[in-house]
Amino acid sequence: MVNGKEITIGAIIILFIGIMVVLAVLPEIGTQTAEMTTKNNVVNESIDISTARNSTGGINLTVSNFTIANIPTGWKITNCPIESVLWGNLTTDKTVTSDYNFYATSGILQVLPSAIMTVDFVNDTFIDYTYCLDGYITSGSGRSMAGLIVLFSALALVAFAIFFALKGWLE
């Protein structure tokens, strides 16, 4: 008994359900906010460039362009092109810069005639890059404000649960 009033079992149940809703909904809100404010990283996307070679091991210029999996489209072409691009061969050294061109707005990796290719093996090129998801906020101030979404969502959900628990207690 508090101040002559008892907390009813109904108020406790409502408070418990409210807390469970907060715990269930808040992680999803956080995940969605992270998707809006963070660029995705791709590591070691494999591109088989063996079709770019001709029978002598040279480069067939008609099939020397290869596209990454996450091609920028729409607003991403100009507002959020592919960034932090590194590519290379099977080794861990991803500093190859002379045998390839990469076009960030189209996601095309172009093999140049100077590339050395092995005729008898699959020629995998591994590429690392950063790209934007569809819901990414390009404005820096917008990304800062999006961080407040989680805070205010948590406060609203907790306030809702407490309000209904106190409502049952005050009656």
N, C-alpha and C positions, 0 to 999 in steps of 0.2 A: 504494500500500500504506500503510495507516494502522495503527500498532501491530501489525504483522504480519498484518493482515487486509485483504483487498481488498473494495472495493465491487463487488458483482457487477452484471452487466447487468440481472438480474432486479430487484434493489433499485432501480436507477435507473429502470427502467420503472414499477415500482410507485409510486415517488415522483412521477414525471411524471404518471401517471394520477391519483394522489391530488390533485395540484395542479390538474389540469384539472377534476376533480370539484368542488373548492372554487371555482374560478373560474366554473363553470357553475351551481352551486347557490346561492352566496352572493347574487348580485344578486336572485334571486327571493325569497329570505328577506327581503332589504331592502325589496323592493317590497311584499310582504305586510305587513311590519311598518309601513311607511309608511301603508298603507291602514287599518290598525287604529288609527293614532294621529293621522291628519290628516283634517280635514274637506275636502270637495271644494268648489271654487268654480265657480259657473256665471256666465258673463258674457254679456250680451246675448241671453238666451233670448227669442225673439220670441213674443208672444201677440197674435193678431189679434182685436181687440175690436170689429170692425165689426158683428158680429151683435148687439151690445148696443144698437145705435141703431135707432130706429124710422124711418119714412119722412120725418119732419120733422127728423131730426137729433138728436132727444132720446133719452134713455136708456130702453130697454125693460127694465123692472125684472125681468121674468121670465127674461131671459137675460143678467143682468149679472154673473154669477159665472164666473170662468175659473180653471182649475187649472194649476199649473206642472207641468213634466215629472217632477220628483222629489218626489212626494208622500210626506210622512212617514207610515209605517205602523207598527203594533205598538209596540214599546218606544220608537221614535223620536218618537212623538207627545208623550210627556211628558218623556223623558230627553234628547232631542236634536231639538228643533224647528228649523225653518228660521231662519237668522240672517243678519244683515248684509244686509238686503233694501233694495235701491234700485230704483226703477222710474221710467220716464219715457217720453217720446215719441221721435220720430226724432232729436231733437237729442241732444247729448252731455250735456245737463243732466238728471241723474237725481235731481232733488230734489222731484218732484211729490208732495205729501202731502195735498192737499185734495180731490182728485177720486177717490181710490181708498182702499179699505181692504184690508189684507193680513192674512190669518189664518195665523200661522206653524204652528199645529198641524195644519191641514188643507191648507195649500198653496193656498188660494183667494185670488185677486185679485178684489175686488169693485169694479165701476165704479159710482160714485155718480151720482145725477141731476145733480149740478153739473158733471160732466165735459163738456168742449166737444169735440164730434166733428165731423169733416168728412164730409158726406154723400157726396161724389163720390170719396173716396179710401179705400184700405185704412188702417185705423187700427191700426198696429202699436204695441204697447207693449213696451218692452224691459225685462227684469227681470234684476237681478244678485242672487245669493243664495249662501249657504253651507249645505251639507247634509251629513249623515252617511251613509257607506256602511253596508251591512248588518253588516260586521264591526267597526265602530268601537267602541273601548273608551271608555265614558263616564266612568270613574273616572280622575282625574288621576294617582293613584299607579299604577294599572294601565298607563297610557300611559307613565309613567316606566320601569316595569319592562320593558315591551315593547321599549324601546330596547336592553336588555341581551341580548335574543334574538339579535340580529345578532352581537354580540361573542362570546357563548358558542358560537354555531353556528360561527363562524369558527375559534375556538380548538379546538373539538371536531374539525372537519374537518381542520385542519392537524395536530393531534396524531395523528389516525388515519393520515394519510399518512406522517408522520415515523416513527410506530411501525412500520408495515410496512416502510418503507425500512431502518430500523435493525435490524429483525428479520432481514431478508435479509443485512445487512452483518455482524451478529454471529454468524451461523451458520457 
